Amino acid sequence: MLVGVADAAVLARLVLAAHVAIIGFNVFGLVVVPLGAWRGWSFVRAPAWRVLHLASLSIVAAQAILGRACFLTDWQDALAGTGAAQPMIERWVNAMLFWPLPMWAFEALYLLVFAYALALFWFLPPRGLDLRRGSRRARRP
């Protein structure tokens, strides 16, 4: 083993924290983009943020299409090992993230979420990019 048991537990918690942050980013974007477009918040049209959000969700959808669990889940499982007692907060976060559903349910959910994100990208495009017209809009000075 390349890392000790204590180091692996710390790394597993770091992977879990990153996983929670990425999930939060993805969910935040799905909620805030339509809300922000309605409220006139300019940051929801920021191209880099929108492309990063869509790319993140595309990775989730690709893993679902391939029938694979999230690579972060795999890393956390590999690092955490088996039978280790988890702190209460970690158990709570794991229970919120890892639902006891069959893989096909996650695949359908992730593809549906990705389709929603694509629809947001299409109907509420990032600044300077109008996909409905098939070309870039002229930038304002």
C-alpha positions in Angstrom: 0.0 0.0 0.0 1.3 3.4 -1.0 -0.3 5.3 1.9 -1.0 4.3 5.5 -4.5 3.6 6.8 -4.7 7.0 8.5 -3.5 8.8 5.4 -6.0 6.9 3.3 -8.8 7.9 5.6 -7.8 11.6 5.3 -7.6 11.3 1.5 -11.0 9.6 1.4 -12.5 12.5 3.4 -10.8 15.0 1.0 -12.2 13.2 -2.0 -15.6 13.2 -0.3 -15.3 17.0 0.3 -14.4 17.5 -3.4 -17.3 15.4 -4.4 -19.7 17.4 -2.3 -18.3 20.7 -3.7 -18.7 19.4 -7.3 -22.3 18.2 -6.6 -23.0 21.6 -5.0 -21.6 23.4 -8.1 -23.7 21.3 -10.4 -26.9 21.7 -8.5 -26.3 25.4 -8.0 -25.9 25.9 -11.7 -29.1 24.0 -12.5 -31.1 26.2 -10.1 -29.3 29.6 -10.5 -29.1 29.8 -14.3 -32.9 30.0 -14.9 -33.5 32.0 -11.7 -30.6 34.4 -12.6 -31.9 34.8 -16.2 -35.3 35.7 -14.9 -33.8 38.1 -12.3 -31.3 39.6 -14.7 -28.2 38.4 -13.0 -25.3 38.8 -15.5 -23.0 36.2 -14.0 -25.4 33.4 -15.1 -24.5 34.2 -18.7 -20.7 34.1 -18.1 -19.3 31.8 -20.8 -16.5 30.2 -18.8 -18.7 29.4 -15.9 -21.5 28.0 -18.2 -19.0 25.9 -20.2 -17.4 24.5 -17.0 -20.9 23.7 -15.6 -21.9 21.9 -18.8 -18.6 20.1 -19.0 -18.9 18.9 -15.4 -22.4 17.5 -16.1 -21.3 15.9 -19.3 -18.7 13.9 -17.4 -21.4 12.7 -15.1 -23.7 11.8 -18.1 -20.8 10.0 -19.9 -20.1 7.9 -16.9 -23.8 7.1 -16.7 -24.0 6.1 -20.3 -21.0 3.8 -19.8 -22.7 2.3 -16.8 -19.9 3.3 -14.4 -20.0 4.8 -11.0 -18.5 8.2 -10.5 -14.7 8.0 -10.4 -14.8 10.1 -7.2 -17.0 7.5 -5.6 -14.6 4.8 -6.7 -11.6 6.7 -5.3 -13.3 7.3 -2.0 -14.3 3.7 -1.7 -10.8 2.5 -2.5 -9.3 4.9 0.0 -11.8 4.4 2.8 -11.5 0.6 2.7 -14.0 -1.5 4.5 -15.2 -1.7 8.1 -13.7 1.6 9.2 -16.0 3.6 11.6 -17.0 6.9 10.0 -17.5 10.1 11.9 -21.1 11.2 12.2 -20.9 14.0 9.7 -19.2 11.8 7.1 -22.0 9.1 7.6 -24.6 11.8 7.1 -23.0 13.2 3.9 -22.5 9.7 2.5 -26.2 8.9 3.2 -27.2 12.1 1.4 -25.0 11.3 -1.6 -25.2 7.6 -2.0 -28.7 6.4 -2.4 -29.6 2.7 -2.4 -31.0 2.7 -5.9 -30.3 0.5 -8.9 -27.7 1.8 -11.4 -30.3 2.3 -14.1 -32.1 4.8 -11.9 -28.9 6.9 -11.6 -28.3 6.6 -15.3 -31.7 7.9 -16.1 -31.5 10.7 -13.6 -28.0 11.8 -14.7 -29.1 11.8 -18.4 -32.2 13.8 -17.5 -30.2 16.3 -15.6 -27.7 16.6 -18.5 -30.6 17.2 -20.9 -31.9 19.9 -18.6 -28.4 21.5 -18.6 -28.3 21.4 -22.4 -31.7 23.0 -22.6 -30.5 25.8 -20.3 -27.4 26.2 -22.5 -29.7 26.4 -25.6 -32.5 28.6 -24.3 -30.4 30.8 -21.9 -27.0 30.8 -23.8 -23.8 32.3 -22.4 -23.0 35.8 -23.3 -21.8 36.2 -26.9 -23.1 32.8 -28.0 -26.5 32.2 -29.4 -26.9 28.6 -30.3 -30.4 29.1 -31.7 -29.0 31.2 -34.6 -26.0 29.0 -35.1 -23.5 31.8 -34.8 -21.8 34.1 -32.4 -23.4 37.4 -31.7 -21.5 40.5 -32.3 -19.9 41.7 -29.0 -20.9 45.1 -27.8 -18.1 47.6 -27.3 
